[in-house]
Amino acid sequence: MVRTIATLAFFLCASMSASAGDHVRHCDAGEPHIRATAPVLAQALAEGVLESPTLEALVERIEASDLLVYLTFDRAMMPSIAGHITLMGSAGGRRYVRLSVNPRYDGRQRLAILGHELRHAVELADAEAVIDQPSLLSLYRRIGSGAVSARSRATRRSLPAAGCRTSSRGVSAHTPPERINALFQST
């Protein structure tokens, strides 16, 4: 619990120094529900929302929810993992989610990862009963399409959300970088 509070305090302080861009709708007291700890993540999201109606819809759904999503880089992430979300906990009528991105990905790859992981955040936003790890596991047992690991699941809805312009590209955060590059070079 102390570690969770310390982590949330860190992200709150870090997010105050990073601009989330004009695309983010504001909630109570003018604070965005999606907060970036690195300006480059805020910039990627802002540019993605302008380019992708799908990404814009995901952001709008999160902004209308009780979720606070912190975008961050995870430098300890294995190279084969592009991104993941973590339910940090709930307090004061809010649920806190950390969306981690592998910093080795950039450009369209980073945008695909953000889209994929934000789709997972929307799944959480739509499942208001998910407030802890047991309820999260129950949700993913119900909607998951298969375990990636003991702690990770992809869902039928998260895979298409990683497409940057449309959801018909067949791209996910788990798609190899070469395939993502090839798809976007052909447009």
C-alpha positions as CSV (number, residue, x, y, z in Angstrom):
1,M,0.0,0.0,0.0
2,V,2.8,2.4,0.8
3,R,4.5,1.6,-2.5
4,T,1.2,2.2,-4.3
5,I,0.8,5.6,-2.6
6,A,4.4,6.6,-3.4
7,T,4.0,5.6,-7.0
8,L,0.8,7.6,-7.3
9,A,2.4,10.6,-5.7
10,F,5.3,10.4,-8.1
11,F,3.0,10.2,-11.2
12,L,0.9,13.0,-9.9
13,C,3.9,15.3,-9.5
14,A,5.4,14.2,-12.8
15,S,2.2,14.8,-14.6
16,M,1.9,18.3,-13.3
17,S,5.0,19.2,-15.3
18,A,4.0,17.6,-18.5
19,S,1.4,19.1,-20.8
20,A,-1.3,16.7,-22.1
21,G,-2.1,18.9,-25.1
22,D,-5.3,20.6,-26.2
23,H,-7.0,17.4,-27.2
24,V,-7.6,16.2,-23.7
25,R,-11.1,17.0,-22.3
26,H,-10.9,18.2,-18.8
27,C,-12.8,16.8,-15.8
28,D,-13.4,18.2,-12.3
29,A,-11.3,21.2,-11.5
30,G,-9.9,21.3,-15.0
31,E,-7.6,18.2,-14.6
32,P,-7.3,15.7,-17.5
33,H,-8.0,12.1,-16.9
34,I,-5.0,11.1,-19.1
35,R,-1.7,12.4,-17.8
36,A,1.7,11.9,-19.3
37,T,4.9,11.8,-17.3
38,A,6.9,12.5,-20.5
39,P,6.2,15.3,-22.9
40,V,6.9,13.0,-25.8
41,L,4.1,10.7,-24.8
42,A,1.7,13.7,-24.5
43,Q,2.8,14.9,-27.9
44,A,2.3,11.4,-29.4
45,L,-1.2,11.2,-28.0
46,A,-2.1,14.7,-29.1
47,E,-0.9,14.0,-32.7
48,G,-2.7,10.6,-32.7
49,V,-6.0,12.1,-31.6
50,L,-5.8,14.5,-34.5
51,E,-5.1,11.7,-37.0
52,S,-7.3,8.9,-35.7
53,P,-11.0,9.1,-34.9
54,T,-10.6,5.7,-33.1
55,L,-8.0,7.1,-30.8
56,E,-10.0,10.2,-30.3
57,A,-13.1,8.1,-29.3
58,L,-10.9,6.2,-26.8
59,V,-9.6,9.4,-25.2
60,E,-13.1,10.9,-25.0
61,R,-14.4,7.7,-23.3
62,I,-11.7,7.8,-20.7
63,E,-12.2,11.5,-20.1
64,A,-15.9,10.7,-19.3
65,S,-15.0,8.0,-16.8
66,D,-13.7,7.7,-13.3
67,L,-10.3,6.5,-14.5
68,L,-7.1,8.5,-14.2
69,V,-4.6,7.1,-16.6
70,Y,-0.9,7.9,-16.3
71,L,1.2,7.5,-19.4
72,T,4.8,6.5,-18.7
73,F,7.8,4.8,-20.1
74,D,8.9,1.5,-18.6
75,R,12.6,1.3,-19.3
76,A,12.8,-2.1,-17.5
77,M,10.3,-3.7,-20.0
78,M,11.6,-6.7,-22.0
79,P,12.3,-5.8,-25.6
80,S,9.6,-8.2,-26.8
81,I,6.9,-6.3,-24.7
82,A,5.6,-3.1,-26.3
83,G,3.3,-1.9,-23.5
84,H,0.9,-2.8,-20.7
85,I,-1.5,-1.3,-18.3
86,T,-1.6,-1.8,-14.5
87,L,-4.6,-1.1,-12.3
88,M,-2.9,0.7,-9.4
89,G,-5.9,0.9,-7.1
90,S,-8.9,3.0,-6.3
91,A,-9.6,5.8,-3.9
92,G,-11.9,8.8,-3.6
93,G,-14.3,7.6,-6.4
94,R,-11.4,7.3,-8.9
95,R,-9.5,4.3,-10.3
96,Y,-5.8,4.8,-11.1
97,V,-4.2,3.1,-14.1
98,R,-0.6,3.2,-15.2
99,L,-0.2,2.8,-19.0
100,S,3.4,1.8,-19.6
101,V,5.1,2.0,-23.0
102,N,8.5,0.5,-24.0
103,P,10.7,3.5,-24.9
104,R,12.4,1.6,-27.7
105,Y,9.3,2.1,-29.8
106,D,8.6,5.5,-31.4
107,G,6.6,7.1,-34.2
108,R,3.7,5.0,-35.5
109,Q,4.8,2.1,-33.3
110,R,4.3,4.2,-30.2
111,L,1.0,5.4,-31.5
112,A,-0.2,1.8,-32.1
113,I,0.9,0.8,-28.6
114,L,-1.0,3.8,-27.1
115,G,-4.1,2.9,-29.0
116,H,-3.9,-0.7,-28.0
117,E,-3.4,0.0,-24.3
118,L,-5.9,2.8,-24.2
119,R,-8.5,0.3,-25.5
120,H,-7.7,-1.8,-22.4
121,A,-8.2,1.4,-20.3
122,V,-11.6,1.8,-21.9
123,E,-12.5,-1.8,-21.1
124,L,-11.7,-0.8,-17.4
125,A,-13.7,2.4,-17.8
126,D,-16.7,0.3,-19.0
127,A,-16.3,-2.2,-16.1
128,E,-16.9,0.1,-13.1
129,A,-16.9,-2.9,-10.7
130,V,-13.2,-3.5,-11.4
131,I,-11.5,-1.9,-8.4
132,D,-8.7,-4.4,-7.6
133,Q,-6.7,-7.3,-8.9
134,P,-9.3,-10.0,-8.3
135,S,-12.0,-8.1,-10.1
136,L,-9.6,-7.3,-12.9
137,L,-8.7,-10.9,-13.4
138,S,-12.4,-11.8,-13.4
139,L,-13.0,-9.2,-16.2
140,Y,-10.2,-10.5,-18.3
141,R,-11.3,-14.1,-17.8
142,R,-14.6,-13.0,-19.2
143,I,-13.5,-10.8,-22.1
144,G,-10.0,-12.0,-22.8
145,S,-9.0,-13.8,-26.1
146,G,-6.1,-15.7,-24.6
147,A,-3.4,-15.3,-22.0
148,V,-0.1,-13.8,-23.1
149,S,1.3,-14.5,-19.7
150,A,0.0,-15.2,-16.2
151,R,-0.4,-11.4,-15.7
152,S,-1.4,-10.3,-19.2
153,R,-4.3,-10.8,-21.6
154,A,-5.2,-9.4,-25.0
155,T,-8.9,-8.9,-25.7
156,R,-10.9,-9.0,-28.9
157,R,-11.5,-5.2,-28.7
158,S,-7.9,-4.2,-27.9
159,L,-6.3,-5.7,-31.0
160,P,-8.0,-3.5,-33.6
161,A,-7.7,-0.4,-31.5
162,A,-3.9,-0.3,-32.3
163,G,-4.5,0.7,-35.9
164,C,-3.6,4.4,-36.2
165,R,-6.0,5.5,-38.9
166,T,-8.4,2.7,-39.1
167,S,-9.0,-0.5,-37.1
168,S,-8.7,-2.7,-40.2
169,R,-5.0,-2.8,-40.4
170,G,-4.6,-5.9,-38.3
171,V,-2.0,-4.2,-36.1
172,S,-1.6,-4.6,-32.4
173,A,0.9,-3.6,-29.8
174,H,2.2,-7.1,-30.1
175,T,2.8,-6.8,-33.9
176,P,6.5,-6.9,-34.8
177,P,8.0,-3.4,-35.6
178,E,8.9,-4.5,-39.2
179,R,5.2,-5.3,-39.9
180,I,4.0,-2.0,-38.5
181,N,6.5,-0.1,-40.6
182,A,5.6,-2.0,-43.7
183,L,1.9,-1.3,-43.2
184,F,2.4,2.5,-42.8
185,Q,4.8,2.8,-45.6
186,S,2.2,1.3,-48.0
187,T,-0.3,4.1,-47.3
